[in-house]
Amino acid sequence: MSVVYITERSGDTVPTVGFTSEQVLIGDSLITLYDVGGGARIRDIWRNYFADVHGVVYVVDSSAAERLSESRTALEVVFKDPLISGKPGLM
């Protein structure tokens, strides 16, 4: 089954500060989506969710070219973690 999650929001898109979650009902499945901020100070909480997730969607702000190397390093750390190993990822 393919899932595409689209929301309509007014105004400009801004980086996530902190953490948000939403639940979406798709067929008979209730899906929980976690949106965790990517700032250096909040990345330490990411690991708290690794055991519970079934996959990762990693979004990069391509308008912040000066942070691409930092983002790549953060992504590598995520997928080296044993709690994420073997789970699908979309980058």
Buried (B, 14 or more C-beta within 10 A) or exposed (E): EEEEEEEEEEEEEEEBEEBEEEEEEEEEEEEEBBEBBBEEEBBEEBEEBBEEBEEBEEEBEEEEEEBEEEBEEBBEEBBEEEBBEEEEEEE
